[in-house]
Amino acid sequence: MRKTTKLLAAFCGFSLLTLGALDIQAKTLVYCSEGSPEGFNPAFYTAGTTFDATSKNIFSKLVEFDRGTTIIIPGVAEKWEISADGKEYTFHLRKGVKFHTTKTFTPTRELNADDVIFSFMRQIDKNHPFYKVSGGTYEYSDGMEMPTLVKEIVKVDDSTVKFVLTRPEAPMLANLAMDFASIQSKEYADKMMAAGTPEVIDQEPVGTGPFQFVAYQKDAVIRYKANPDYWMGKAPIDDLVFAITPDASVRYQKLKAGECHVMPYPNPADLAAMAKDPDINLMQQEGLNVGYLAYNTLMKPYDDPKVRKALNMAINKQAIIDAVYQGAGKAAKNPLPPTIWSYNDAVVDDSYDPDAAEKMLEEAGVKGLKAKVWAMPVQRPYNPNARRMAELIQADWAKIGVELEIVSFEWAEYLK
């Protein structure tokens, strides 16, 4: 299942309130975040909540996605060249890109090729001194096959860095726009290593992004301040606060009470009321997420495509869209969302047909199947209520003789 609209509710009165208070207090924006970050090094993690709190605010990348699209635009690399054989990518870095100055680190130079090389080699070279620091795993980097794809990263000069690949890779630029590709400071890393506290770079992050990390109180608040030296110009606010509020209903109440100015991912059931509220600006756009039911294909009978097809045919997806997404969604018919350039609209989805599904299971020799499904205990952009979705699937499968047990783990435990 796929949630096709990424929803963001913003308190319209914010600009008026802050403008009226400019003479007496700093401009502060409070964002009611939907959860706590797993940590502050985006290279270790895969959750969007973590990226919102780290790479989106603190760090920069060589290239970026133009906001709301998958179009590649320059980041700290102002231009690049690709060799004719597609195996070499040469990036020319901007001049004047400065790392944050914090209580633990004062940079003595601007961002250069050493920082780029450090940030990637830390993830792909198992012998790198920072590879095991903080016990991180590099799921995104490994998933993009960076350790086998990147043959070497060459420092041409301080402002030029070359990626040499083992093979051509069509989505290479898109890969480098992903959050795991955020650029860290090698100088900061070297200083913390010399002090015997290398893990500090992942706990008190330093980047070149629009906001500097200030403090974090777990499950409560993250505080940032505007980076005065940001290479794209200082942000129009002075302070940014992430008020961690997992419950969408509570976020909505805080928004209406003026306790936060922006909230993401409202309950679909609240959309109609939000749209009618003159004090709320409801912004929607098609998302890049796909929610899916994953099978362990190493286990029987899920290794049989016919069994998976039968289970798919037994699920009433429209009922899930109506009940879980309040109609603000669309059934996914392939692994990519329609917003991706390579989406194949010619794919035809399995129709809802429990009778045919039951017959197909019988033909596959499957009878009295008992299964388990893990339902996320948190709200995600692509799944606002995983428990309810699992219950609907449970009821659908029961109609074809499949007994489904719904299990759950704490979110932090799952992410381990």
Stockholm file with secondary structure:
# STOCKHOLM 1.0

chainA/1-416         MRKTTKLLAAFCGFSLLTLGALDIQAKTLVYCSEGSPEGFNPAFYTAGTTFDATSKNIFSKLVEFDRGTTIIIPGVAEKWEISADGKEYTFHLRKGVKFHTTKTFTPTRELNADDVIFSFMRQIDKNHPFYKVSGGTYEYSDGMEMPTLVKEIVKVDDSTVKFVLTRPEAPMLANLAMDFASIQSKEYADKMMAAGTPEVIDQEPVGTGPFQFVAYQKDAVIRYKANPDYWMGKAPIDDLVFAITPDASVRYQKLKAGECHVMPYPNPADLAAMAKDPDINLMQQEGLNVGYLAYNTLMKPYDDPKVRKALNMAINKQAIIDAVYQGAGKAAKNPLPPTIWSYNDAVVDDSYDPDAAEKMLEEAGVKGLKAKVWAMPVQRPYNPNARRMAELIQADWAKIGVELEIVSFEWAEYLK
#=GR chainA/1-416 SS CBCCEEEEEEETTHHHHHHHTTTTSCCEEEEEESSCCSCSCGGGCCCHHHHHHTTTTTCCCSEEECTTSCCEEESSEEEEEECTTSCEEEEEECSSCCCCCCSSCCCSSCCCHHHHHHHHHHHHCTTSTTSSGGGCCCHHHHHTTHHHHEEEEEEEETTEEEEEESSCCTTHHHHHTSGGGCCCCHHHHHHHHHTTCTTHHHHSCCCSSSEEEEEEETTTEEEEEECTTCTTCCCSCSEEEEEECCCHHHHHHHHHHTSCSEEESCCGGGHHHHHHCTTEEEEEEECSCCCCCCCCTTSTTTTSHHHHHHHHHTCCHHHHHHHHSTTCCBCCCSSSCTTSTTCCTTCCCCCCCHHHHHHHHHHTTCCSCEEEEECCSSCBTTBSCHHHHHHHHHHHHHTTTCEEEEECCCHHHHHC
#=GC SS_cons         CBCCEEEEEEETTHHHHHHHTTTTSCCEEEEEESSCCSCSCGGGCCCHHHHHHTTTTTCCCSEEECTTSCCEEESSEEEEEECTTSCEEEEEECSSCCCCCCSSCCCSSCCCHHHHHHHHHHHHCTTSTTSSGGGCCCHHHHHTTHHHHEEEEEEEETTEEEEEESSCCTTHHHHHTSGGGCCCCHHHHHHHHHTTCTTHHHHSCCCSSSEEEEEEETTTEEEEEECTTCTTCCCSCSEEEEEECCCHHHHHHHHHHTSCSEEESCCGGGHHHHHHCTTEEEEEEECSCCCCCCCCTTSTTTTSHHHHHHHHHTCCHHHHHHHHSTTCCBCCCSSSCTTSTTCCTTCCCCCCCHHHHHHHHHHTTCCSCEEEEECCSSCBTTBSCHHHHHHHHHHHHHTTTCEEEEECCCHHHHHC
//
